[in-house]
Amino acid sequence: MWNKRHGVLLFPNSASTGVLTPVLSLLLLAKGCTLATMPLAVGFYSAVAVVFEVPSGVAADRWGRKRCFLVSCALAFPMTALLALGDGFEVVLCAMALHGLARAFSSGSLDALVVEEFLLKNGPKSLSVCTGRVSMLTSVGLAAGCLGGGTIYALTGRLWAVLTLKAVVSLLLLLLAAGLEEHDVRQPESHPVADLIGVLRGAGIVRALVLLSVAAAPPLFSVELFYQPRVTELMQTQAAGWVLGVLSAGAYYAAAAGAALGRRVHPSPSLQKLLGVTAFTGAGLLALSAANSVASFIAAYLLFYLIIGWTDVLTSTLMNASVPTQQRATLLSTSSLALQMGGMAASPVLSAAVTFGSISQVWLVTGLAVAAVMLTCLWVGKQRRKEARTGVV
């Protein structure tokens, strides 16, 4: 049985994130970033998230998921205030630091709590159902937030109005989270860091999933960073605000559809299946690179996020199935850490690439690279399985 209170909480949590998504790049540019320094600002956000990802996951396992999630909710308010009232690159960096802290404290806490409550009532065989619902609710909430943020920006033409909406949704989320119930799964006498190292050493699939998160970050990072300037470049009209909101919402609906499709096509996911689906993100980037009209761009953009939703549900199911209950938040934070590290590593490369080339060229190179890496990993895995069956060394 699904806990409806959790579903209600997952929705505003993702909606709060989605509110700024349609205008984040435009907001950073308005606050003092340039097209070349914007990836560095977002990379700083990733760096802060990287530093605090695992410590926040350990804190959630040790002191409770609810407490860490409330910390994440509270951090949204100073971050929003800085972006609303401040100006300049230094202000942007401070806001991105708070944003990174909030990301770190939320990444493992809420999902771990939801999964654990579901498994206590339904058993481990229902894990794919739970992760599929979490992925779909998260995507739908993000889509609703994008529609709200994009609509407010289109109606007012003011970025501060979007920030106000962000603060309102964050307040609602904080009030709802205060009444969250949590079963105690903490083990105060354990050594979470040592336990985490032991799991990473012993479970090969966990290591593979963490490395895959690093490799999957640059394509996602490149699209999220540059799709807004690319859309405004293609449109050259005042209607761009509406399109950005609808496009961002459509991306998350596409991700929700991808999650549902992935759960049905791959009810029993494997690492090989995940690698194969992830390789198709390269095709999505190539389609975005080739798009030279608004209609073709929208089609390619939705295709890309359909594949992202598919990979997300496969990754989540495999990770949760491989994680001990007492370390779930820590391991989920580690996966998020890997994603942020991939984004952080990609940020200076993307900054340099967009300085010397176009956005379309950046997507072309990134798409070819991710497809080549995933297909190579598939081939290597196939050869190793073949050697294991035949006994050839």
ABEGO torsion letter per residue (X at the ends): XBBAAAAAAAAAAAAAAAAAAAAAAAAAAAAGBBAAAAAAAAAAAAAAAAAAAAAAAAAAAAAEAAAAAAAAAAAAAAAAAAAAABBEAAAAAAAAAAAAAAAAAAAAAAAAAAAAAAAAAAEAAAAAAAAAAAAAAAAAAAAAAAAAAAAAAAAAGBAAAAAAAAAAAAAAAAAAAAABBBBBABBAABBAAAAAAAAAAABAAAAAAAAAAAAAAAAAAAAAAAAAAAAAAAAGBAAAAAAAAAAAAAAAAAAAAAAAAAAAABABBBAAAAAAAAAAAAAAAAAAAABABAAAAAAAAAAAAAAAAAAAAAAAAAAAAABBAAAAAAAAAAAAAAAAAAAAAAAAAAAAAAAABBAAAAAAAAAAAAAAAAAAAAAAAAAAAAAAAAGBX
